[in-house]
Structures are given as structure tokens and as C-alpha cells.
Amino acid sequence: MFDDLDLNLMRLSGAGYCCSQIMLLLGLEEMGRSNPDLVRSMAGLCHGMGDCAGPCGVLTGGVCLLALHAGKGLDQEEADERLPLLLAELRDWFAQTAQSEFGGISCNAIIGGECGQPDPQRCGGLLSRTYARILEILAENGFEPGQGRELPDAF
């Protein structure tokens, strides 16, 4: 049986988004926002940064999603001092999970096959668990995943 997150993942994957883009889209949708420029820029992280040798887009998209909540985005803003801790928590969890299940954190290690052909079972399951872990990390550190940073009035 599929839950809402699984159905959302299938919808976004079916629309042609890669893992890093899906991660940000999930976070933006959680906040009731859209940002096509940001989503487009996440394509640079697709497929291990293009050749599957780089880190999995689930991880890179995940750290970007955490930074969306805690990073600096405006001149008058400061990054939240907990950002390095949030990133380390996700990196450590992801490395342990991916290493034990797939033998590494590279896109190639995780898909276990031809570059550009993500395995829906492997990638979808990892994406779902990683997104859930991100929500936990945010909540454990006092962030509201559905709120994000305040937007300036002029935005």
C-alpha cells in the first residue's frame, strides 16, 4: 500500500524530476511555496552531479533542503547557527544508511547500474526515508518544516 509521500514521489518522478529536485520540491510543497528557479538549479546535482560518480542527489538535495530552512538568503539575514549540526546529522545518517545498504553514497553505488537509470525501488525508498529523517532533524531542532524562513514583503 502506498502512503501520500510515496504517491507524491511517484508523481514527481513521473513528471521527470530527479532526486535532488524532488527533495526540494517536497520541502517547498510542505511550505506551500514554489520556486522554479531553485528547482531548476537543483538539476546540477542530478545523477551524482552528472556522471553518477558524485554523491547521490538524495543526499545533496537533502542538505540543500536543510539549508533552505537554516541558511542565509538575504543581506539582512544570518544563517542559523545550528546549520552545521543539521548538515552533519543528515550526512552521518545518510552515509551509514547508504553504506550499509548499497556500499557507498555515490549515485552509482546506490543505483547499482547504468548511469541515468535510477532504480525506482532503491532510489524511491531511500528518498522517502531521507525526507522523513530531514523532517525529524528539523523538528528536533525547533524548525517547523511547513513554515520555512519568513519571506520579505517585497518578495
N, C-alpha and C positions, 0 to 999 in steps of 0.2 A: 504494500500500500504506500502511496506517495503522500507526503505532507506538503504544506504550502511552499516551503523552501525548495523542495525537490521539483515541484511544478514550476516555480519561478526560474530555477536553474535550467530546466529543460526549455522553457520559453526563451530565455536569453541566449542560450547556446544555439537553439534553433534559428534565432534571428541573426546568427553569425558573429556574436561577440566571443572573444577569447576569455580565458580565465581571469587575467588581470582586470579586464574591462568589466566582467561580470561581478567581481568583488566590489568594485567601486559603484557599479550600478545598484547592487543590493544595498549598500550603505546610503547612497543618495535617495533611493526609493524609501528607505526606512525614515529618512528625514523629510520626505515629501518634496524633494528637490530634484532638479535636473541640471546637468551641466555638460552639454555635448562636447565642448572644447576639452574639458578634463577627461571625459570618456575617450575621445579621440587620441589624446596624448598617451593614454594607458596602452594603446596598441603597440607602443615602442617596447613594452615589456612582454608582449605575447610570445609564446613559444620559446621561453628561455632567452629573451631578448633577440629573437630572430633565427637562431640556428640550433636551438634545443640544448646547447651546451651550458647555457646560463641557468640561473636559478628559476625554479618553477614560478609561473605567473600567479599562482595562488598565493605564494609567499610574498612576492613583490607587490602584488595588488593589495594584499593584506596589510603590509607595512604602510602603504600609501593610504589605506582607509584609516588606520590608526592616526596617521599624521593629519588627515582631514579633520579629525576631532581635536587634535592637540598641537598641531603645528602653527607656525606663524604664516599669515596670509595677507596681512595689511601692515602698512608702515607703523600704525599706532598700536599694533598687537605685539605680543610676545608669545613665543612657543611656551606651552605648558611645561613646567619643569619636570613633569613625570614622563614626558615623551620618550626619553631614552629607556626608561624602565618598561614602558608599554612595548616598545620595539623589541627589547631583549626578551621579554616574556614570550612574545609571539615567535621570534626567531628560534629560541631554545625549544619551545614546544614543537614547532614545525620540524626542526632538524631531527629531534628524537622520533617523532611520528614517521616522517618520510624515510629516515634511515632504517628504522626497524621494519617498515612495510615494503619499501621499494629499493633500498640500498643506497639512497642518496637524495639530495634536494634539487638536482638538476631536472629540467624538463625531460630530458632524455631518460634519466633513471626512472622517473615516475611513469611516463607513458610506455616505457618498455618496448618501443618500436620505432616506426618511421616518423621522423620529424614532421610536424604539421598535422599529424593524425592523432589527436588526443583520444584516449580511451574513455568513453563516457562513464563507465563504471568506476575506473580508478580516479579520474580527474573530478568527476561529479561528486563522488563520495568524499574525496579529500577537500574539495571546495566547500561542501556542506559542513563538514566537521570544523574546518578552519574558520569559516564565518561564525559558527556557533562559539568557537573559542574566542574570537575577536569580541563578540558581544559580551562574553563573560569578563574578559580583560577590561573592557570599558566600564562595565557595571562595577567590578571590584575596585576600580579606581575613581568612582564617583562621577563618571560620564554618563549622560543619557544618550544612547545610540540614536534615538528618534529625534533628537534636538540638534546636535551639531553645534558649531560655533554660531554666534549671532551674526546675521548679515547686516552690513551698514544700510542705512535708509536709502542711500543713493543707488544701491545695487539692484 
